[in-house]
């Protein structure tokens, strides 16, 4: 199964390497700072990017990284997908200094419900919603993606409780999947980032908070109903162990689910290699293949 997946990824790379790409971005419609919910005194907002004309493919929700404690909706390295006909919502969620997990899951699912409930107002096709995230955002994309309908992770952020927050596909870029094993897999540099990040995110360390850590780990939620998954991870990542993606790959394989895993030889944690024309086209083709 793993060989088949790697061959599929290699075939995609070969396919797109022969395709012409334009370096210039198409014109986009941008609507900034749409407040989809307010939690306490914290407004949660998203930015909506749409191609000029119709977004025929569906809606992508972008989830930024930053060790769960920093980052914002402002930086969106996958805007090339908008030029390929996708609407894209870049979402802010409560950072770990504002609220512990599962607040982040509640916020993202709330944003998805809001987008579906208001799709006519914004001219969206939100029957098909896909999540893409990088690093901590890749973890949250996988977490949201494999917990469709999970009562404890749904929350009530923003209301629209009768609207589905289910998503149809996941792209995790160098994201975590198992917070119970991540520290044992980490380099010294990775530990210097991850130990304090986990303190803020789940309120302590994994060995002391077993239930909370498992709740926050996608590998513990995978079941036969989960949507297709694409993972891209650098094999020289010093901050997020590539074994995190391999663990989630293994869970998908166990249940014979639709999964594509593409290791990037020599790549570290983020950078141009994950967002160049080839990788954007791989994401595009992967999402378009989902029915």
Phi, psi and omega per residue, in radians:
X1 nan -0.798 -3.129
X2 -1.094 -0.739 3.117
X3 -1.032 -0.709 3.137
X4 -1.095 -0.728 -3.125
X5 -1.144 -0.787 -3.131
X6 -1.123 -0.672 3.100
X7 -1.109 -0.696 3.130
X8 -1.077 -0.786 3.109
X9 -1.082 -0.752 3.128
X10 -1.105 -0.679 3.128
X11 -1.121 -0.684 3.100
X12 -1.087 -0.767 -3.141
X13 -1.082 -0.752 3.118
X14 -1.081 -0.721 -3.115
X15 -1.075 -0.881 -3.051
X16 -1.301 -0.369 -3.141
X17 -1.150 -0.398 -3.122
X18 -1.629 -0.007 -3.070
X19 -1.663 2.535 3.094
X20 -1.361 2.466 3.103
X21 -2.239 2.477 3.056
X22 -1.593 2.311 -3.140
X23 -1.373 -0.318 -3.118
X24 -1.567 2.411 3.113
X25 -1.359 2.553 3.021
X26 -1.291 2.880 3.064
X27 -1.197 2.515 -3.109
X28 -2.291 2.605 2.938
X29 -1.568 2.264 -3.100
X30 -2.212 2.205 3.043
X31 -2.055 1.985 -3.020
X32 -1.679 2.641 2.915
X33 1.007 0.843 3.015
X34 -1.401 2.005 -3.129
X35 -1.408 2.011 -3.120
X36 -1.704 -0.236 3.110
X37 -2.950 2.760 2.968
X38 -2.239 2.181 -3.136
X39 -1.993 1.958 -3.001
X40 1.095 -2.125 3.089
X41 -1.863 0.320 -3.107
X42 -1.833 1.931 3.043
X43 -1.374 2.377 3.105
X44 -1.923 2.197 -3.031
X45 -2.231 2.835 3.059
X46 -2.386 2.725 3.006
X47 -1.926 2.354 -3.083
X48 -1.961 2.149 3.113
X49 -1.961 2.248 3.133
X50 -2.371 2.520 3.091
X51 -1.221 2.671 2.993
X52 -1.089 2.264 -3.007
X53 1.624 -2.708 -3.039
X54 -1.608 2.471 2.986
X55 -1.612 1.651 -2.956
X56 -1.413 -0.322 -2.970
X57 -1.522 -0.484 -3.072
X58 2.313 -2.843 -3.018
X59 -2.105 2.293 3.039
X60 -1.873 2.357 2.990
X61 -1.846 2.081 3.128
X62 -1.643 2.302 -3.114
X63 -2.088 1.999 -3.063
X64 -1.294 2.772 3.059
X65 -1.670 -2.910 -3.131
X66 2.286 0.548 3.118
X67 1.016 0.483 -3.118
X68 1.166 -0.059 -3.031
X69 -2.062 -0.081 -3.141
X70 -2.593 -3.111 -3.119
X71 1.636 2.940 3.139
X72 -2.775 3.074 3.138
X73 -1.211 -0.170 -2.991
X74 -1.210 -0.583 -3.092
X75 -1.680 2.011 -3.068
X76 -2.275 1.636 -3.052
X77 -1.390 -0.001 -3.105
X78 -1.919 0.452 -3.123
X79 -1.116 -0.284 3.037
X80 -1.008 -0.437 3.107
X81 -1.230 -0.499 3.066
X82 -1.096 -0.669 3.142
X83 -1.206 -0.191 3.111
X84 -1.790 0.209 3.013
X85 1.785 0.205 3.127
X86 -1.739 2.466 2.858
X87 -1.448 2.530 -3.075
X88 -2.396 2.228 3.062
X89 -1.939 2.094 3.068
X90 -1.690 2.121 -2.881
X91 -1.945 2.335 2.905
X92 -1.531 2.510 3.049
X93 -2.323 2.844 3.120
X94 -1.129 2.232 3.100
X95 -1.352 2.875 -3.017
X96 -1.150 -0.383 3.041
X97 -1.272 -0.264 3.107
X98 -1.746 -0.578 -3.112
X99 -2.856 2.539 3.094
X100 -1.456 2.855 3.010
X101 -1.023 2.441 0.272
X102 -1.689 0.421 -3.136
X103 -0.946 -0.678 -3.095
X104 -1.125 -0.727 3.071
X105 -1.108 -0.775 3.119
X106 -1.018 -0.732 -3.097
X107 -1.162 -0.787 -3.104
X108 -1.161 -0.756 3.104
X109 -1.130 -0.627 3.068
X110 -1.099 -0.689 3.099
X111 -1.114 -0.694 3.127
X112 -1.132 -0.754 3.097
X113 -1.073 -0.745 3.123
X114 -1.046 -0.806 -3.111
X115 -1.113 -0.686 3.106
X116 -1.197 -0.747 -3.101
X117 -1.144 -0.469 -3.059
X118 -2.020 0.420 -3.034
X119 -1.133 -0.584 3.127
X120 -1.175 -0.709 -3.136
X121 -1.060 -0.655 -3.067
X122 -1.757 0.058 3.078
X123 1.212 0.719 -3.062
X124 -1.830 2.774 2.908
X125 -1.925 1.483 -3.009
X126 -1.712 0.277 2.966
X127 -1.222 -0.482 3.080
X128 -2.007 1.905 -3.131
X129 -2.106 2.318 -3.132
X130 -2.177 2.558 3.124
X131 -1.988 2.388 3.061
X132 -2.313 2.360 3.091
X133 -2.631 2.806 3.131
X134 -2.142 2.486 3.103
X135 1.007 -2.122 3.080
X136 -1.050 -0.557 3.056
X137 -1.199 -0.553 3.035
X138 -1.144 -0.712 3.044
X139 -1.029 -0.834 -3.105
X140 -1.184 -0.596 3.069
X141 -1.070 -0.806 3.114
X142 -1.144 -0.714 -3.112
X143 -1.091 -0.812 3.104
X144 -1.158 -0.676 -3.051
X145 -1.198 -0.585 -3.090
X146 -1.714 0.195 -3.137
X147 -2.180 0.588 3.039
X148 -0.932 2.159 3.081
X149 1.396 0.113 -3.131
X150 -1.303 1.990 -3.012
X151 -1.037 -0.719 -3.075
X152 -1.274 -0.306 -3.111
X153 -1.908 -0.071 -3.105
X154 -1.290 -0.863 -3.105
X155 1.214 -3.042 -3.130
X156 -2.318 0.442 -3.099
X157 -1.120 2.186 3.057
X158 1.388 -0.044 -3.128
X159 1.316 -2.482 -3.094
X160 0.941 0.660 -3.013
X161 -1.076 -0.398 -3.127
X162 -1.513 -0.064 -3.138
X163 -1.640 2.421 -3.104
X164 -1.248 2.477 2.988
X165 -1.837 0.175 -3.121
X166 -1.087 2.524 3.065
X167 -2.057 2.815 -3.006
X168 -1.885 -0.133 3.122
X169 -2.958 2.689 -3.036
X170 -2.260 2.393 2.905
X171 -2.186 2.060 3.088
X172 -1.938 2.059 3.114
X173 -1.788 1.958 -3.131
X174 0.738 0.910 -3.105
X175 -1.812 2.861 3.064
X176 -1.429 2.758 3.073
X177 -2.437 -0.366 -3.084
X178 -2.459 1.699 -3.087
X179 -1.316 -0.137 3.060
X180 -1.395 -0.318 -3.104
X181 -2.046 -0.165 -2.952
X182 -1.092 -0.612 -3.090
X183 -1.229 -0.670 3.118
X184 -1.172 -0.392 -3.137
X185 -1.591 -0.166 -2.930
X186 -1.471 2.612 2.968
X187 -1.304 2.920 3.035
X188 -0.951 -0.711 3.082
X189 -1.093 -0.766 3.128
X190 -1.040 -0.717 3.118
X191 -1.109 -0.660 -3.123
X192 -1.115 -0.466 3.087
X193 -1.533 -0.788 -2.906
X194 -1.351 -0.646 -3.086
X195 -1.062 -0.942 3.098
X196 -1.168 -0.527 3.117
X197 -1.128 -0.723 3.119
X198 -1.198 -0.634 3.073
X199 -0.951 -0.784 -3.118
X200 -1.346 -0.630 -3.011
X201 -1.307 -0.854 -3.117
X202 -1.931 -0.071 3.082
X203 1.624 0.232 -3.136
X204 2.911 -2.776 -3.116
X205 -1.809 2.665 -3.015
X206 -0.947 -0.702 -3.094
X207 -1.158 -0.360 -3.127
X208 -1.680 -0.256 -3.059
X209 -2.335 1.166 -2.996
X210 -1.109 -0.868 -3.107
X211 -1.089 -0.771 -3.129
X212 -1.125 -0.669 -3.123
X213 -1.205 -0.709 3.103
X214 -1.164 -0.687 3.099
X215 -1.042 -0.597 -3.092
X216 -1.558 0.116 -3.053
X217 -1.982 1.992 -3.110
X218 -0.925 -0.598 -3.065
X219 -1.061 -0.412 -3.128
X220 -1.486 -0.034 -3.091
X221 -2.013 -0.097 -3.050
X222 -1.132 2.280 3.046
X223 -2.480 3.129 -2.979
X224 -1.236 -0.156 -3.134
X225 -1.632 0.009 -2.995
X226 -1.268 2.590 -3.058
X227 -1.345 2.908 3.086
X228 -0.976 2.579 -3.030
X229 -2.327 2.315 2.980
X230 -2.058 2.267 3.073
X231 -2.180 2.355 3.045
X232 -2.214 2.212 -3.015
X233 -2.553 2.367 3.086
X234 -1.297 2.392 -3.101
X235 -1.419 -0.011 3.064
X236 -2.101 0.493 -3.099
X237 -1.233 2.029 -3.118
X238 -1.510 -0.139 -3.035
X239 -1.914 -0.750 3.104
X240 -2.034 1.871 -3.062
X241 -0.980 2.349 3.109
X242 -1.089 -0.400 3.074
X243 -1.051 -0.396 3.073
X244 -1.101 -0.738 3.067
X245 -1.230 -0.654 -3.139
X246 -1.128 -0.638 3.093
X247 -1.093 -0.762 3.134
X248 -1.206 -0.631 3.018
X249 -0.989 -0.787 -3.138
X250 -1.068 -0.710 3.126
X251 -1.138 -0.707 3.092
X252 -1.145 -0.708 3.125
X253 -1.102 -0.701 -3.138
X254 -0.962 -0.619 -3.089
X255 -1.790 0.153 3.121
X256 0.962 0.755 3.107
X257 -1.539 2.880 -3.105
X258 -1.351 1.942 -3.107
X259 -2.502 2.460 3.043
X260 -2.228 2.212 -3.136
X261 -2.121 2.151 -3.128
X262 -2.139 1.793 3.013
X263 -1.385 2.371 3.112
X264 -1.736 1.968 -3.088
X265 -1.129 2.209 3.081
X266 1.451 -0.144 -3.094
X267 -1.391 2.557 3.126
X268 -1.800 -2.373 -3.036
X269 -1.717 1.673 -3.120
X270 1.438 -2.958 -3.132
X271 1.905 3.069 -3.022
X272 -1.007 -0.572 -3.067
X273 -1.023 -0.460 -3.105
X274 -1.496 -0.250 -2.991
X275 -2.243 0.244 3.102
X276 -1.301 3.120 -3.053
X277 -1.043 -0.628 -3.129
X278 -1.126 -0.828 -3.095
X279 -1.218 -0.652 3.079
X280 -1.051 -0.718 3.137
X281 -1.223 -0.601 3.061
X282 -1.068 -0.800 3.101
X283 -1.073 -0.767 3.141
X284 -1.025 -0.874 -3.118
X285 -1.151 -0.667 3.106
X286 -1.067 -0.848 -3.107
X287 -1.180 -0.680 3.136
X288 -1.160 -0.416 -3.125
X289 -1.325 -0.243 -3.063
X290 -1.450 2.204 3.140
X291 -2.036 nan nan
